[in-house]
Amino acid sequence: MTLDPERLKLRQAVSIRSHELSELTPEVKKSAVELLGRVFNDGKDYDRKVNGDPELVRCVTAFDKDRLIGYLALVDRHTVHNFHQYLIGGAGNMVIDQEYRHLRLGVDMMSVINAILVHASYDIGMGFCTPELLKFYAQAGWILKPKGRIFARENGTLTDKGITVLYPTNQNSSEESFWFNDDINIGKSGW
């Protein structure tokens, strides 16, 4: 993808960094909540998602100078499948300001998440998306779960999480195959 000079200049002004959630200032957290609410405009409680989820421990941010223009959360989810415990890195709540779309910022932010997943010994990366986002996840190195479903408990009911994308990290091939083929209950819903 070739950017015109003006868009290239805009992209070059953006810095992308990973953070422990505890490192974010209240102002940055507030900006993340506002950005999520403004872009998604779906009435969800993003304050709870940014500030109140104990499993949310890391995030990736994109800044143009001191303006937050991108945010991506990484949730730690411990789950048990076939009598073994696994650590899932749940990627979610990705948002990029409208003005900064189509600059590959999302793919660059996912590359940071991919490196964290590998180096911090997660068993797998997992995300949920709409059909329109499958191409984006593929560009970021994530793979559509071809068989089996992912389930989570929402308000006391076990629900199908829908389209699931996976990022394999540290497991051997027999462990990897169940992620791609089995129905898996990941516990509570949330990311």
PAGURO-394990 format. One record per atom (N, C-alpha, C, O): x, y, z. Coordinates in pm, whole numbers, padded with zeros to 5 digits, always signed. Layout:
BEGIN
XYZ
...
This chain:
BEGIN
+00085-00117+00000
+00000+00000+00000
+00089+00124+00000
+00176+00139+00087
+00068+00211-00097
+00144+00334-00105
+00056+00449-00058
-00058+00463-00101
+00111+00530+00031
+00038+00644+00084
+00080+00770+00011
+00197+00787-00025
-00017+00861-00011
+00021+00989-00068
+00105+01064+00036
+00099+01030+00154
+00181+01163-00004
+00274+01231+00089
+00208+01285+00215
+00266+01279+00323
+00087+01336+00202
+00018+01392+00319
-00018+01282+00419
-00001+01299+00540
-00069+01168+00369
-00105+01055+00455
+00020+00992+00515
+00020+00950+00631
+00127+00985+00437
+00253+00932+00487
+00305+01017+00603
+00353+00964+00703
+00296+01147+00589
+00339+01238+00695
+00255+01216+00821
+00308+01217+00932
+00125+01195+00803
+00036+01168+00916
+00077+01039+00986
+00085+01034+01109
+00105+00933+00907
+00145+00803+00964
+00277+00814+01039
+00294+00754+01145
+00371+00889+00985
+00503+00902+01047
+00498+00977+01179
+00589+00964+01261
+00393+01054+01201
+00380+01130+01326
+00328+01044+01441
+00330+01086+01557
+00281+00923+01410
+00217+00838+01511
+00321+00748+01578
+00405+00688+01512
+00313+00741+01712
+00397+00647+01788
+00307+00540+01850
+00200+00570+01903
+00352+00416+01843
+00278+00302+01896
+00361+00240+02007
+00479+00213+01989
+00296+00217+02124
+00367+00160+02239
+00277+00063+02315
+00154+00076+02313
+00340-00033+02381
+00265-00121+02470
+00283-00072+02613
+00385-00011+02647
+00184-00099+02695
+00185-00055+02834
+00122-00160+02924
+00031-00233+02883
+00171-00168+03045
+00093-00233+03149
-00019-00134+03179
+00003-00013+03176
-00138-00183+03207
-00250-00091+03231
-00221+00003+03347
-00266+00117+03347
-00148-00046+03446
-00116+00036+03563
-00028+00156+03528
-00020+00251+03605
+00039+00153+03411
+00125+00263+03369
+00047+00380+03308
+00099+00491+03298
-00077+00355+03266
-00154+00459+03200
-00203+00563+03301
-00249+00528+03410
-00192+00687+03265
-00242+00794+03351
-00394+00797+03344
-00453+00745+03248
-00459+00856+03444
-00605+00870+03438
-00651+00945+03312
-00757+00916+03258
-00570+01040+03265
-00606+01115+03145
-00606+01026+03021
-00695+01037+02936
-00507+00938+03009
-00501+00848+02894
-00617+00748+02901
-00678+00719+02798
-00647+00696+03019
-00760+00604+03033
-00890+00674+02994
-00974+00616+02926
-00906+00798+03038
-01025+00875+03003
-01033+00895+02851
-01140+00884+02793
-00920+00925+02788
-00916+00942+02642
-00953+00812+02571
-01022+00815+02469
-00908+00698+02625
-00942+00568+02564
-01092+00543+02572
-01153+00500+02474
-01151+00570+02687
-01296+00552+02705
-01371+00641+02606
-01466+00597+02542
-01329+00767+02594
-01395+00861+02503
-01379+00819+02357
-01474+00827+02280
-01259+00774+02320
-01235+00730+02183
-01320+00608+02149
-01382+00604+02042
-01324+00509+02237
-01407+00390+02215
-01554+00429+02199
-01622+00383+02107
-01603+00513+02289
-01743+00555+02283
-01776+00634+02158
-01881+00614+02097
-01686+00723+02118
-01709+00807+02001
-01708+00726+01872
-01795+00744+01787
-01611+00637+01856
-01598+00562+01732
-01703+00453+01722
-01766+00437+01617
-01725+00376+01829
-01821+00267+01822
-01965+00315+01838
-02056+00259+01777
-01986+00419+01918
-02118+00479+01936
-02227+00374+01954
-02332+00380+01890
-02201+00276+02042
-02295+00166+02061
-02354+00158+02202
-02425+00063+02235
-02324+00258+02285
-02383+00263+02418
-02321+00168+02520
-02373+00158+02632
-02213+00099+02486
-02151+00007+02581
-02075+00085+02688
-02038+00201+02668
-02053+00019+02801
-01983+00080+02914
-01833+00063+02897
-01774-00030+02952
-01770+00152+02821
-01627+00142+02796
-01545+00182+02918
-01429+00143+02929
-01602+00259+03008
-01530+00291+03131
-01501+00162+03208
-01390+00143+03259
-01599+00074+03216
-01578-00055+03283
-01476-00138+03207
-01393-00206+03269
-01480-00135+03074
-01387-00215+02995
-01243-00165+03007
-01149-00245+03001
-01223-00035+03024
-01087+00021+03035
-01041+00024+03180
-00924-00002+03207
-01130+00054+03273
-01089+00075+03413
-01132-00034+03510
-01077-00043+03619
-01230-00117+03473
-01286-00206+03574
-01270-00354+03551
-01329-00433+03624
-01192-00394+03452
-01176-00536+03422
-01043-00585+03480
-00937-00548+03430
-01048-00668+03586
-00922-00713+03648
-00835-00800+03556
-00716-00814+03581
-00894-00858+03450
-00816-00939+03358
-00744-00853+03253
-00654-00901+03184
-00785-00727+03241
-00719-00635+03147
-00593-00582+03213
-00599-00500+03304
-00479-00630+03165
-00353-00590+03228
-00257-00518+03133
-00163-00453+03178
-00281-00529+03002
-00194-00466+02905
-00276-00400+02795
-00392-00435+02773
-00215-00303+02729
-00279-00243+02613
-00171-00187+02521
-00055-00174+02559
-00213-00157+02401
-00127-00091+02303
-00196+00040+02268
-00317+00043+02243
-00118+00147+02266
-00174+00278+02232
-00103+00334+02110
+00011+00299+02080
-00174+00421+02040
-00117+00497+01929
-00144+00644+01957
-00258+00684+01981
-00039+00723+01952
-00049+00867+01979
+00002+00947+01860
+00101+00909+01796
-00064+01056+01832
-00011+01160+01744
+00020+01276+01838
-00070+01347+01883
+00146+01292+01867
+00193+01385+01971
+00129+01345+02103
+00156+01235+02152
+00043+01429+02162
-00018+01393+02291
-00164+01351+02276
-00236+01341+02375
-00208+01328+02154
-00347+01289+02127
-00357+01139+02106
-00293+01085+02016
-00436+01071+02188
-00459+00927+02172
-00546+00907+02048
-00657+00958+02040
-00494+00831+01952
-00570+00807+01829
-00593+00657+01804
-00659+00620+01708
-00538+00572+01892
-00560+00428+01879
-00543+00359+02013
-00462+00399+02096
-00622+00252+02033
-00620+00177+02158
-00655+00032+02128
-00745+00005+02048
-00585-00060+02191
-00609-00203+02176
-00581-00270+02310
-00472-00256+02365
-00679-00342+02363
-00666-00407+02493
-00618-00551+02478
-00647-00617+02379
-00545-00599+02578
-00505-00739+02586
-00545-00791+02724
-00497-00744+02827
-00634-00889+02721
-00690-00947+02844
-00622-01080+02872
-00602-01160+02780
-00586-01105+02997
-00536-01236+03039
-00655-01322+03080
-00730-01285+03170
-00673-01436+03013
-00782-01526+03047
-00727-01666+03071
-00674-01728+02979
-00738-01713+03192
-00699-01851+03225
-00820-01939+03201
-00931-01909+03247
-00799-02049+03130
-00909-02141+03104
-00857-02283+03110
-00737-02307+03094
-00947-02378+03133
-00911-02519+03138
-00981-02590+03023
-01101-02572+03001
-00905-02671+02951
-00961-02753+02843
-00887-02886+02845
-00765-02889+02854
-00961-02995+02835
-00902-03130+02839
-00810-03147+02959
-00702-03206+02948
-00852-03096+03074
-00783-03110+03203
-00648-03037+03209
-00567-03066+03297
-00623-02945+03119
-00502-02864+03121
-00540-02717+03129
-00640-02674+03070
-00460-02640+03203
-00485-02497+03213
-00404-02423+03105
-00288-02456+03079
-00468-02324+03045
-00406-02245+02939
-00425-02096+02968
-00520-02056+03035
-00331-02017+02916
-00342-01872+02926
-00370-01817+02786
-00289-01827+02695
-00489-01758+02773
-00531-01696+02648
-00501-01547+02657
-00525-01484+02759
-00448-01492+02550
-00435-01347+02537
-00550-01297+02451
-00550-01316+02329
-00646-01234+02514
-00765-01189+02443
-00747-01048+02389
-00740-00952+02466
-00740-01035+02258
-00727-00903+02195
-00867-00847+02171
-00954-00916+02118
-00888-00723+02211
-01020-00666+02191
-01024-00516+02212
-00925-00453+02248
-01142-00463+02188
-01167-00319+02201
-01065-00237+02122
-01014-00136+02169
-01037-00284+02001
-00945-00208+01916
-01021-00093+01852
-01131-00110+01799
-00959+00024+01859
-01021+00141+01801
-00913+00232+01744
-00807+00250+01804
-00942+00289+01629
-00854+00387+01567
-00941+00504+01523
-01045+00485+01460
-00899+00623+01557
-00971+00744+01520
-00994+00746+01369
-00905+00709+01292
-01112+00788+01327
-01150+00787+01186
-01046+00854+01096
-01016+00803+00988
-00991+00965+01138
-00895+01042+01058
-00768+00962+01028
-00698+00991+00931
-00738+00860+01112
-00612+00786+01101
-00631+00646+01044
-00538+00565+01048
-00748+00616+00991
-00772+00484+00933
-00698+00469+00801
-00664+00567+00735
-00674+00345+00763
-00610+00308+00636
-00465+00355+00629
-00415+00390+00522
-00399+00356+00745
-00256+00387+00751
-00176+00267+00802
-00056+00280+00830
-00240+00151+00813
-00182+00027+00867
-00152+00036+01017
-00076-00045+01069
-00210+00132+01084
-00189+00143+01228
-00244+00021+01301
-00181-00029+01395
-00360-00027+01259
-00419-00145+01324
-00329-00266+01314
-00308-00337+01412
-00275-00291+01195
-00184-00404+01175
-00058-00384+01259
-00008-00480+01319
-00008-00262+01264
+00112-00235+01345
+00082-00256+01494
+00167-00308+01566
-00035-00215+01538
-00071-00236+01679
-00086-00385+01708
-00045-00432+01814
-00146-00460+01615
-00159-00605+01634
-00021-00672+01634
-00003-00772+01704
+00074-00620+01559
+00210-00677+01560
+00272-00666+01699
+00345-00755+01742
+00243-00557+01768
+00291-00541+01906
+00226-00646+01995
+00293-00710+02076
+00095-00664+01980
+00023-00767+02057
+00081-00904+02026
+00102-00984+02117
+00107-00935+01898
+00163-01064+01860
+00295-01090+01931
+00319-01201+01980
+00381-00989+01937
+00511-01005+02005
+00491-01029+02154
+00562-01111+02213
+00397-00959+02215
+00368-00982+02358
+00320-01124+02379
+00365-01192+02472
+00229-01171+02295
+00175-01306+02309
+00285-01411+02306
+00283-01507+02385
+00380-01394+02217
+00490-01491+02204
+00587-01480+02321
+00622-01580+02383
+00631-01360+02351
+00737-01342+02451
+00688-01354+02595
+00768-01380+02684
+00560-01335+02618
+00508-01348+02755
+00446-01485+02779
+00376-01505+02878
+00472-01580+02689
+00433-01721+02706
+00283-01745+02715
+00238-01831+02790
+00206-01671+02638
+00064-01704+02624
+00054-01832+02543
+00139-01859+02459
-00051-01910+02569
-00071-02032+02491
-00132-02003+02355
-00106-02074+02258
-00214-01898+02348
-00277-01861+02221
-00332-01719+02233
-00368-01674+02341
-00338-01651+02119
-00409-01524+02111
-00548-01552+02057
-00565-01639+01971
-00647-01480+02106
-00785-01504+02062
-00858-01371+02050
-00841-01281+02132
-00938-01361+01947
-01022-01244+01928
-01151-01283+01861
-01163-01392+01806
-01248-01194+01866
-01379-01218+01805
-01408-01101+01713
-01377-00986+01745
-01468-01129+01598
-01486-01020+01502
-01606-01042+01413
-01672-01146+01418
-01632-00943+01331
-01735-00950+01229
-01670-00998+01099
-01547-00992+01086
-01749-01045+01003
-01689-01090+00876
-01605-00982+00807
-01506-01014+00741
-01644-00857+00823
-01571-00748+00758
-01427-00734+00809
-01342-00679+00739
-01399-00784+00929
-01266-00768+00988
-01174-00888+00966
-01058-00885+01008
-01223-00994+00901
-01139-01112+00879
-01015-01080+00796
-00907-01131+00827
-01027-00999+00695
-00911-00962+00612
-00807-00887+00696
-00687-00911+00684
-00854-00796+00782
-00763-00723+00869
-00686-00819+00959
-00564-00811+00969
-00756-00911+01025
-00687-01006+01114
-00589-01093+01037
-00481-01124+01087
-00626-01133+00916
-00534-01213+00834
-00407-01133+00802
-00297-01188+00805
-00422-01005+00773
-00305-00920+00746
-00216-00909+00870
-00095-00889+00859
-00277-00924+00988
-00201-00915+01113
-00147-01051+01157
-00086-01062+01263
-00167-01156+01075
-00112-01288+01106
-00203-01378+01187
-00160-01484+01232
-00328-01339+01206
-00424-01419+01282
-00499-01510+01186
-00511-01481+01067
-00551-01623+01239
-00612-01726+01158
-00755-01749+01204
-00783-01754+01324
-00846-01762+01108
-00985-01793+01138
-00994-01933+01198
-00936-02027+01144
-01065-01948+01309
-01089-02081+01369
-01186-02154+01275
-01302-02116+01265
-01137-02259+01205
-01219-02321+01100
-01329-02414+01150
-01433-02426+01085
-01308-02479+01264
-01407-02574+01316
-01421-02552+01466
-01334-02495+01531
-01533-02599+01517
-01558-02584+01660
-01596-02440+01692
-01578-02350+01610
-01648-02420+01811
-01695-02288+01853
-01629-02252+01986
-01583-02338+02060
-01626-02123+02013
-01582-02073+02143
-01706-02026+02217
-01787-01951+02163
-01720-02072+02341
-01834-02035+02424
-01786-01961+02548
-01675-01984+02597
-01870-01872+02597
-01841-01801+02722
-01973-01775+02793
-02080-01770+02732
-01963-01760+02925
-02082-01737+03005
-02110-01587+03013
-02027-01509+03060
-02230-01549+02966
-02276-01410+02972
-02408-01407+03047
-02504-01471+03006
-02412-01332+03156
-02534-01321+03237
-02593-01458+03270
-02714-01476+03265
-02506-01553+03304
-02550-01685+03346
-02582-01782+03234
-02619-01896+03261
-02569-01740+03109
-02601-01825+02995
-02477-01849+02911
-02401-01756+02884
-02456-01973+02871
-02344-02007+02785
-02377-01963+02642
-02476-02009+02584
-02295-01873+02586
-02324-01818+02453
-02207-01844+02359
-02091-01849+02400
-02241-01858+02232
-02144-01876+02125
-02085-01738+02094
-02160-01644+02069
-01952-01725+02097
-01887-01596+02075
-01880-01559+01927
-01837-01448+01894
-01921-01646+01838
-01925-01612+01696
-01792-01633+01627
-01716-01724+01662
-01763-01549+01531
-01641-01563+01451
-01519-01543+01541
-01506-01441+01608
-01432-01643+01542
-01313-01641+01628
-01187-01644+01542
-01177-01720+01447
-01092-01559+01578
-00961-01559+01514
-00858-01594+01621
-00871-01558+01738
-00754-01666+01578
-00652-01717+01670
-00513-01677+01623
-00486-01664+01504
-00425-01659+01723
-00284-01635+01694
-00204-01740+01770
-00183-01726+01891
-00157-01848+01702
-00080-01953+01768
+00054-01899+01819
+00118-01818+01752
+00095-01944+01937
+00219-01892+01994
+00317-02002+02030
+00410-02029+01954
+00299-02066+02144
+00403-02152+02200
+00369-02300+02210
+00450-02376+02262
+00255-02342+02163
+00215-02480+02187
+00264-02575+02078
+00298-02533+01968
+00268-02704+02114
+00307-02803+02012
+00188-02832+01921
+00077-02785+01947
+00209-02907+01815
+00105-02925+01713
-00020-02995+01766
-00130-02965+01720
-00007-03089+01861
-00127-03156+01912
-00211-03058+01994
-00334-03063+01990
-00145-02970+02070
-00221-02870+02144
-00283-02769+02049
-00397-02726+02068
-00208-02731+01946
-00259-02633+01852
-00384-02683+01782
-00477-02606+01758
-00390-02812+01749
-00503-02863+01672
-00634-02850+01749
-00737-02824+01686
-00635-02866+01880
-00763-02854+01950
-00814-02712+01948
-00936-02691+01943
-00726-02613+01951
-00772-02474+01944
-00847-02451+01814
-00944-02375+01811
-00805-02516+01707
-00864-02494+01576
-00983-02584+01548
-01060-02558+01455
-01002-02692+01627
-01105-02790+01596
-01212-02811+01703
-01325-02845+01668
-01181-02793+01829
-01274-02826+01937
-01369-02711+01970
-01341-02595+01941
-01482-02748+02030
-01565-02650+02100
-01495-02625+02233
-01455-02719+02301
-01480-02497+02271
-01405-02462+02392
-01483-02359+02471
-01531-02259+02417
-01496-02386+02601
-01560-02292+02693
-01448-02211+02759
-01362-02267+02827
-01450-02080+02738
-01344-01995+02795
-01386-01929+02927
-01320-01837+02975
-01496-01976+02985
-01540-01919+03113
-01631-01800+03092
-01721-01803+03009
-01605-01695+03168
-01693-01578+03157
-01662-01499+03031
-01551-01502+02978
-01763-01429+02986
-01744-01340+02871
-01681-01212+02921
-01675-01189+03042
-01635-01128+02832
-01584-01003+02884
-01499-00920+02791
-01495-00798+02807
-01430-00979+02697
-01348-00890+02615
-01399-00881+02478
-01342-00810+02395
